[in-house]
């Protein structure tokens, strides 16, 4: 088995369970669930960095700006995600927001000059169809 398959499957399961647990927490304690989610995530990331022997020291200015921007984007998206979970079924919210790689692929095509393969383009079109079907 390819060495990347098992970790990929673990990520798939972890991210697949996340909306369910988030929906439960939002239903019980509201959007403040995001606050507790982020604190627990910081503990996990901090422990991982310590285990790897890494320290969060500034090594690259552009890398830091990109990391901070990434944090703002994921936090804003998470806030909206949790708000959506308060109002809509987790199955629909998780599926529709799970199509975010289509946005990444399109932006990468334009900004980084990384065109999608024909199969990837077909997948994006099918994903767009899925959005239409799930929105009804």
C-alpha positions in Angstrom: 0.0 0.0 0.0 1.3 3.5 -0.9 2.6 5.2 2.3 0.3 8.2 1.8 -2.9 6.1 1.6 -3.3 5.4 5.3 -2.7 8.9 6.5 -5.1 10.2 3.8 -7.8 7.8 5.0 -7.2 9.0 8.6 -7.7 12.6 7.5 -10.8 11.6 5.6 -12.3 10.0 8.7 -11.2 12.9 11.0 -12.6 15.5 8.7 -15.7 13.4 8.0 -16.5 13.2 11.8 -15.7 16.9 12.4 -19.0 18.3 11.0 -21.0 15.8 13.1 -19.3 16.7 16.3 -19.4 20.4 15.5 -23.1 20.2 14.8 -23.6 18.6 18.3 -21.5 21.2 20.0 -23.2 24.1 18.2 -26.6 22.7 19.1 -25.6 22.6 22.8 -23.4 25.7 23.3 -23.9 27.8 20.2 -21.2 29.4 18.1 -18.9 29.6 21.1 -18.2 25.9 20.2 -15.8 27.3 17.7 -13.8 29.0 20.6 -13.4 25.7 22.3 -12.6 23.9 19.1 -9.8 26.3 18.3 -8.3 26.1 21.8 -8.3 22.3 21.7 -6.7 22.4 18.2 -4.0 24.7 19.5 -3.1 22.2 22.2 -2.9 19.4 19.6 -0.8 21.4 17.2 1.5 22.6 20.0 2.0 19.1 21.2 2.8 17.9 17.7 5.3 20.7 17.1 7.0 19.9 20.5 7.1 16.2 19.5 8.8 17.1 16.2 11.3 19.4 18.0 10.0 22.5 16.1 9.6 25.9 17.6 7.4 28.7 16.2 10.2 31.0 15.4 10.1 33.5 12.5 12.2 32.2 9.7 10.6 33.7 6.6 8.6 36.9 6.5 6.5 36.0 3.5 5.9 32.6 5.0 4.6 34.2 8.2 2.3 36.6 6.3 1.0 33.7 4.3 0.4 31.6 7.5 -1.3 34.5 9.2 -3.5 35.1 6.2 -4.3 31.4 6.1 -5.4 31.6 9.7 -7.7 34.5 9.1 -9.2 32.8 6.1 -9.8 29.5 8.0 -11.1 31.3 11.1 -13.6 33.4 9.0 -14.7 30.3 7.1 -15.1 28.3 10.3 -17.2 31.0 11.8 -19.5 30.9 8.8 -19.4 27.1 8.8 -20.6 26.9 12.5 -23.3 29.5 11.8 -24.5 27.4 8.9 -24.5 24.3 11.1 -26.8 26.2 13.5 -29.4 26.7 10.8 -29.1 23.8 8.3 -28.6 20.0 8.3 -24.9 19.0 8.9 -25.1 16.6 5.9 -25.9 19.4 3.5 -23.5 22.0 5.0 -20.6 19.5 5.2 -21.1 18.3 1.6 -21.4 21.8 0.0 -18.5 23.3 2.0 -16.5 20.2 1.3 -16.4 21.3 -2.4 -13.8 24.0 -1.5 -11.1 22.3 -3.5 -12.9 23.5 -6.6 -12.2 27.1 -5.5 -8.6 26.1 -4.8 -8.2 24.6 -8.2 -9.7 27.5 -10.0 -7.6 30.1 -8.1 -4.5 27.9 -8.6 -5.2 27.9 -12.3 -5.4 31.7 -12.5 -2.9 32.8 -9.9 -0.3 30.0 -10.1 -0.7 29.0 -13.7 -1.6 25.4 -12.7 -4.3 24.3 -15.2 -6.5 21.4 -14.2 -6.2 18.1 -16.1 -9.1 17.1 -18.2 -10.2 14.7 -15.5 -10.0 17.4 -12.8 -12.0 19.8 -15.0 -14.7 17.2 -15.5 -14.7 16.6 -11.7 -15.2 20.3 -11.1 -18.1 20.4 -13.5 -19.7 17.4 -11.8 -19.1 19.1 -8.4 -20.9 22.2 -9.8 -23.8 19.9 -10.7 -23.8 18.5 -7.2 -24.1 22.0 -5.7 -27.2 22.6 -7.9 -28.7 19.3 -6.9 -28.1 19.7 -3.1 -29.3 23.3 -3.1 -32.8 22.4 -4.1 
